[in-house]
């Protein structure tokens, strides 16, 4: 348990984040296979889905890192907040570069980026129906 003056946060996760990443990666690979089958000669669609999935999963890992740093009692909150701001600027710049300069398909990029959302929803639904194992 991490104890602070205002709150107590359990080290146990509400939703196991590694499972969310596995589901998102599975969705991304399946989506890549389907898009490669349907749109094979089109780099725009395949590249858009692939880069969207990679950017989405990396973004999720960065958010997890920043939240862990913010919840740590000894963390300097201002520097972590500034790094989070830089991450957002980098995400916007990378997405804009991929869509405007590399010319990947925008809808495929969004679908790939949404892989992490499918992972979160999938793990949330699973955790409702499958009871947790107590240690």
N, C-alpha and C positions, 0 to 999 in steps of 0.2 A: 504494500500500500504506500502511496505517495501522500504525504500529509503536508498541507499548507495551512495558513492561518484562516482561510475562508472556506476551504473545501477539502474533502478527502476523495482521491481518485484511485480506484482499484486498478491494479496492473493487468487484470484479466480483461480481455477485449469483449465488447458487446457483440461485435461480429468479427470472426477471425479474418483479418485482413489478407493473410496469405491465401486463404480459400477464395476470397474475392478476386485476387490477382490470377489465380489458376483458372477460375471461371471466365474471366475477361480474356485471358490468353487463349483458352479453348475456343471462345466465340470468335476471336480475331483470326485464329488459324482456319476455322471452318468458313468464316466469311471470306477469307483470302482464297481458299480453295474454290468456293462457289463463284466468286467474282472472276477468278482466273479461268474457270470453265466457261462462264457466260460471256465474258468480255476479253478474251485472250489477247488479241492484238492491241488493245487499248491500255497504254501505260497510264493514262489519265485516271481511269477507274481503279486499276490494281494498285498503282502507286498512291492514290488518294486514300484508299482503305488501309493500306499497310502503314503509311506515315501517320494517319489519324490514330490507328491503334497504338503505335509506338509512342506517339506524343501523349495520348491519353493515359497509358499505363505509367509512363515516366512522371507525368503530372501527379497522378495518384500517389506514387512513391514519395515525391517531394512534399506533397501535402501531409502525408503521414509523418515524415521527418520533422516538418515544422511544428505540427501539433504536439509531437513528443517533446520537442525542445521547449515549446511554450508551457507545457504542463510541468516541466522540471522546475523545482523551486529555486534552483541556483542560476537559472538561465537569464541572461540579460534580455529582457523583453523587447527593448527598442531595436537592438541589432537583429534579432530574429524577425521582428516585424518588417524591418527594412529589407532583409533577405527575401522574405515572402513577397514583398512589393517588386523586387527585382525579378523573382520567378514569374510573376504575372506578366511583367513587361516582356520578358523573354518568351513566354508562351504566346503572347499576342504577336510578337515579331516573327517567331518561327511559323506560326499558323499563316500569317499574312504572306511570308516569303513563299511557303509551299503552295498557297493558292494562287497568288498573283504572279510570281516569277517562274516557278517550276510548272505551273499550270496543271495541277492535279485537280481531279473532279471534286467540287465542293461537297456535294452530297455524299460521295464515297468517303471523303475525309471526315465528315461529321458522323457517318455510320461507324467508321473505325474508331473515332474518338469516343463514341457511345458504348464501346465494348466494356468499359469500366462500369458504366451505369447498369448494363445487363448483368455484370458480375455482382454488383451490390444488390440488385433486386433479387437475383437468383439465390444468393446466400441468405438474404433476409427471409425469403419465403421458405427456404429449407430449414432455417433455424426456428421457424414457427412450428413446423410439423415434426422435426426431429429433436427430441429432448437432449439437453446438454449432459455430458458425462461429468459427474462430480469426481474430483480427485481424492 
